[in-house]
């Protein structure tokens, strides 16, 4: 059983920045992708960004140019740098990790990000 834990969320004003982290005690890097999702209140969960085991990255159009996904292999940690935040970025943000052979996914509990003036 893997238990990812997100941190770094909070309340910020538009155009400000936040850096989210995701770690899991006992986790060691695998050959699997790692992902960030978000779920605005009253809406469905949506994909935000992914990073492959080799460092390739992908972003949803809504965050491209503003968010940056990264990882620390030594720490087995996943990060999401969020710049120029907008009110529409308000959501609970979830990280997703996998154990080999990349067939079972593990979700964190989520961290709240609120962007409001």
C-alpha positions as CSV (number, residue, x, y, z in Angstrom):
1,X,0.0,0.0,0.0
2,X,1.3,3.4,-1.1
3,X,0.0,6.6,0.6
4,X,1.0,9.7,-1.3
5,X,0.6,13.0,0.7
6,X,0.2,16.4,-1.0
7,X,1.3,19.7,0.7
8,X,1.8,23.3,-0.2
9,X,-1.8,24.4,-0.9
10,X,-3.3,27.5,0.5
11,X,-5.1,30.8,-0.2
12,X,-3.5,33.2,-2.6
13,X,-4.4,36.2,-4.7
14,X,-4.5,36.2,-8.5
15,X,-1.1,36.4,-10.2
16,X,0.7,34.9,-7.1
17,X,2.4,31.5,-7.0
18,X,2.4,28.3,-5.1
19,X,4.5,25.2,-5.1
20,X,2.9,21.8,-4.4
21,X,4.7,18.8,-3.2
22,X,3.8,15.1,-3.2
23,X,5.7,12.5,-1.2
24,X,5.0,9.0,0.0
25,X,6.8,7.4,2.9
26,X,8.7,4.3,1.7
27,X,8.3,5.2,-1.9
28,X,11.2,4.5,-4.3
29,X,11.1,5.8,-7.9
30,X,9.7,3.5,-10.5
31,X,9.6,3.4,-14.3
32,X,6.0,4.8,-14.1
33,X,4.7,8.2,-14.9
34,X,3.6,10.6,-12.1
35,X,0.6,12.9,-12.4
36,X,-1.2,15.9,-11.0
37,X,-5.0,16.2,-11.2
38,X,-7.4,18.8,-9.8
39,X,-11.1,18.9,-9.0
40,X,-12.9,22.3,-8.7
41,X,-15.9,22.3,-6.3
42,X,-18.9,20.8,-8.0
43,X,-17.0,19.7,-11.1
44,X,-15.3,16.5,-12.3
45,X,-11.7,15.8,-11.7
46,X,-9.4,16.9,-14.5
47,X,-5.9,16.1,-15.5
48,X,-3.3,18.9,-15.1
49,X,0.2,17.5,-15.8
50,X,2.3,14.4,-16.1
51,X,6.0,13.6,-16.0
52,X,7.5,10.4,-17.3
53,X,10.3,8.3,-15.7
54,X,12.7,9.8,-18.2
55,X,11.6,13.4,-17.6
56,X,9.2,14.1,-20.4
57,X,6.4,16.4,-19.4
58,X,2.9,17.2,-20.6
59,X,0.4,19.9,-19.6
60,X,-3.2,20.7,-20.0
61,X,-3.8,23.7,-22.2
62,X,-5.3,25.6,-19.4
63,X,-2.1,25.6,-17.4
64,X,0.5,25.5,-20.1
65,X,3.1,28.2,-19.7
66,X,2.2,28.8,-16.1
67,X,2.7,25.5,-14.3
68,X,5.8,23.4,-14.2
69,X,5.9,19.7,-13.1
70,X,9.2,18.2,-11.8
71,X,10.5,15.4,-9.6
72,X,13.3,14.5,-7.3
73,X,14.5,11.0,-7.9
74,X,16.5,10.8,-4.8
75,X,13.6,11.8,-2.6
76,X,10.9,10.1,-4.7
77,X,9.0,13.3,-4.7
78,X,6.7,15.1,-7.2
79,X,6.3,18.8,-7.5
80,X,4.0,21.3,-9.2
81,X,5.2,24.9,-9.5
82,X,2.1,27.1,-10.2
83,X,2.8,30.7,-11.3
84,X,0.4,33.4,-12.4
85,X,-2.5,31.7,-10.6
86,X,-6.0,32.5,-11.7
87,X,-9.3,32.2,-9.9
88,X,-10.2,29.3,-12.2
89,X,-7.2,27.4,-10.8
90,X,-9.1,27.0,-7.5
91,X,-9.5,23.3,-6.8
92,X,-8.4,20.4,-4.7
93,X,-5.1,19.2,-6.2
94,X,-4.3,15.5,-6.2
95,X,-1.1,13.6,-7.0
96,X,-1.0,10.1,-8.5
97,X,1.8,7.7,-8.2
98,X,2.3,4.1,-9.3
99,X,4.1,1.0,-8.2
100,X,5.7,-1.3,-10.7
101,X,4.5,-2.6,-13.1
102,X,2.4,0.6,-13.4
103,X,-0.9,-1.1,-13.2
104,X,-2.1,0.1,-9.8
105,X,-2.5,3.8,-9.1
106,X,-2.3,5.5,-5.7
107,X,-3.9,8.9,-5.0
108,X,-3.1,11.4,-2.4
109,X,-5.8,12.9,-0.2
110,X,-5.6,16.3,-2.0
111,X,-4.5,19.8,-1.0
112,X,-6.8,22.8,-1.4
113,X,-5.7,25.7,-3.6
114,X,-7.9,28.8,-3.5
115,X,-7.1,31.8,-5.7
116,X,-9.3,34.8,-4.8
117,X,-9.0,38.5,-4.5
